[in-house]
Amino acid sequence: MGAPTYIVENPVQPARSYTSAPRVPTPWKPGRPGELNGPQPWGDQLGTPGPDTGYALKLVERCVDELTLGAGEHRDDVASGLAAVAAKRAASYGRAPVRHDLDVAVTIWGFGSSSVDPELAELRRRAFEGIADPHHYQARRALVDLVPEASLRQTPGAVAEAHAADWRSLFDLGQA
């Protein structure tokens, strides 16, 4: 009777041991355009990369009609800005945006309340003006950079308390 080819013919034959490759391959180096040669760059106007940040737009779309907009504020601009802030919060945790990220963004900017401090209302009007337009990308980045990561990393309840106590504490107004 025949035996399959993977069966050893001589059971006392010594087992084969590992032998290394004849040479060590050269290490891979980035050489194509667009490849980062080092760690992810960070700083103002560079954004915060994270997974599926576009989902923040879907979240905003679902609740934008519930927001309280002031005079001179446009629905599309507010939606674009809040989505960007929510995406930054989600990316700081290394995950996709969820409803709590949007709630924090809404609370920080005061869009969930009908009584807004006049100074915050003026800051909002200037910061959100025209940012839905793709040509105003730098203005959107500047809006997101106004909210430091320390403010975004708080729980929604802590953000609401901080906003009620002093809304300025949630912003980096040195950039405004």
Phi, psi and omega in degrees: 000138181280153179246150178298158185291339181276356176276131180290134181287320182248106184295344179267002180295135182297144180290145177285140178253171182292137172235136183285163179294156182295336179211160178269127180292152179291146181292151179284139177229141178292129181222003182261154179297142177089352178279135179283129179255073183137194182289165178300127178293150179218159180143185180296145176069009180257348179081180180229100183293139179202166182285135173050046181293340179295342179295338177299327177296321178294319178297317180295320180303325182287335186236006185296332179287343179275350184282150177261108181265145178267181179295133179084002179258136183250143184307311183294321179295316180296317180298316181296316181293316180294323177297320180294319179292318178297321179295323178295318179297315180297317181295330179293337175264356179075031181219174177284158180295146174230175185301325180297327178297317179293320178300319178296316179298316180297318181292316181301315183274355174076024181277355180266000185235145179277339178257108183240138176304135182302326179293319176293321179299320179290319177299315178300313183300316180290318185289323185269354186297114173073010187283352176288338179289127181302337179287347180257039181300318181295325177294322178294318178297320179295321177299314181293322180290343176294336182258108181291157182299328179299324177290321183288334183279357178281161176288158178304322178294318179294323178295318179298318178295316180295322179294319179292323181287307180197101184298335181295334182293344181270356185241158170257083187283359174293340180268346186289000000 
